[in-house]
Amino acid sequence: MTWDARLWGALLVVCGVIFLDGLDVSMVGMSLPSIGADLDVQLSSLQWVVTGYVLGYGGFLLLGGRTADLLGRRRVFLIALAVFAVVSMLSSLATNPELLIAARFVKGVAAAFTAPAALSIITTTFHEGPDRNRALSIFTTCAASGFSMGLILGGALTEVGWRWTFLMPGPVALLVFFFALKLIPNSPRDDAAGGYDIPGAVTVTAGMLSLVYAVVGAEHAGWVSVQTIGLFVLAAALLTTFVIVERRSKHPLVRLGILRTPSLRRANLAILTVFGAYVAFQLIGTLYLQNLLGWSSFETALAFLPAGLLVATLSPNAGKLADRIGTERMIIAGMALFVVGYALSLRIGPESAYFATVFPTIMLIGLGFAIAFPALNIQAVSGVEDHEQGLASGLFNTSNQVGGAIMLAVVTAVIGSQSVGVTTPAGMLSAYKPALGVVTGIAAVGLLVALTGLIGLKARRATEAQETAELESVQRELAEEEMTPAA
């Protein structure tokens, strides 16, 4: 398939969405300590600036993917992108944490409609195989480029004022919107595909919100308190109701049968741990560098930058590597790098040298993302019919964001429980290290999930080899019978 200028333009425009997502996440991460100091927000509440976004994102991604399939990908992409741009600029005017968190939630909802529309535009435009793998590699590269640029811009703008980090994505989104109007082709709405599953969207979003709030609130209410246990029970009831609704709905938000695909299941479980571990690590690393070592926000951004640069540099070749060795091996390699990298971060001390302790972790994380993230994107949509590409991409991105929300809440609770009444550097370090241990454990779970994929691959190949051998044996017997002269 030859890529002409218009096809390249359409690809780069939809890649602008994932660029914005990476830009936004890294910029906000750099500004969290400044937001906390300016608005007098405690850590347990401050993490909701990030969690509010990922909950809106993760909670509505499935509905966003379904809507893109029903109404047309271009229409959904443009409307949601316009909302994203407007809310980005309005959020910079927030005067209290409640308004800021609410704006972040709405912005996450808008992203929940742009992301699956963008990914399904790619997967329906490029045929499965080398062309799609190449396009998804470019998609990943744009995410890393946005993340890298967000680190620099976030660190620099926070020095001027944290509100600028919330304003910046707005004009960028408007620029992407302008080019999208000209370059993205129309996609027809599917009138025969059915309706919407509003009960499903409500129950899954409310269930995830209850789950995260239970983990965050446990720090103050206690893990065995009526509030915490009640919220966990409510979350379980809502998520169970979601499954029941999906099984009975004529037009389910999630066709549960799609989860029978082993590669799709593994990709979703793996990305949950990948993004969850990284978001949690970024929070710990930012707090450690700024609050314990006294680094500025810009210096902190430079500390994280090598990981983004590695991903941006290496990801374009990920598609060719997937064609050569397969996604399963790439994912295992990336997951192993994550485990080693996070484990090395446990060596931090109250006066650690950056290049001796933090830098090796940053580099290994960058390599892990460059290898594993493109492979997971490819695996998540492989073998899925075109009419369900929006659903498949929505599931993948939902797992991504839900992992970030839940793991961030867990790590925040761990830090909070270990830092009560602590004021000394040694005391703060004793709060950060258990949290890093949790992050390492999350990454190890992801590695185990990836290993099951390799085991499954070997089993499938053994079965195929046995079937081939049996077929060849039958063919030989038939040939011998034909060559044997009749008595």
Helices and strands as residue ranges (DSSP letters): H 5-39, H 43-46, H 48-71, H 73-91, H 97-125, H 130-160, H 163-167, H 169-183, G 191-193, H 198-221, H 226-248, G 256-260, H 262-287, I 288-292, H 297-314, G 315-317, H 318-325, H 327-344, G 345-347, H 354-381, G 386-388, H 389-418, H 425-483
